[in-house]
């Protein structure tokens, strides 16, 4: 909602720039999509490694 309000203000102040932003937003989103996917994958791998490292502590905590 905030992006839309900022775009409306930009439309009132400088409509050519607002139209350029409207056209370029999907292109920039598509260019940044692989970085988001890599970020999700790296976060998942780091979480898995952390869980593997902490597994002995969980087992000892469950036993005692």
SVG drawing of the C-alpha trace seen along z (x, -y; Angstrom):
<svg xmlns="http://www.w3.org/2000/svg" viewBox="-2 -18 30 58">
<polyline fill="none" stroke="black" stroke-width="0.4" points="0.0,0.0 2.9,-2.3 4.4,-1.8 1.1,-2.7 0.8,-5.9 4.4,-6.9 3.7,-6.2 0.5,-8.4 2.5,-11.2 5.2,-10.8 2.4,-10.8 1.2,-14.1 4.6,-15.7 6.3,-14.3 4.1,-12.0 6.8,-11.0 9.0,-9.7 6.0,-7.8 5.2,-6.2 8.9,-5.1 8.8,-3.7 5.6,-1.8 7.2,-0.2 10.6,0.5 9.3,2.0 8.4,5.4 11.8,5.6 13.7,4.8 11.6,7.3 12.5,10.0 16.2,9.2 16.3,9.4 14.3,12.7 17.3,15.0 19.0,13.2 15.9,13.9 15.9,17.5 19.6,17.8 18.9,16.1 16.1,18.5 18.3,21.5 21.3,20.2 19.1,19.5 17.7,23.0 21.1,24.6 22.4,22.5 19.4,23.5 20.0,27.2 23.7,27.0 22.8,25.3 20.3,28.0 22.9,30.7 25.4,28.9 22.9,28.6 21.6,32.2 24.0,33.7 22.9,31.0 19.3,31.8 19.9,35.5 21.8,34.9 19.1,32.5 16.4,35.1 18.3,37.9 19.0,35.9"/>
</svg>
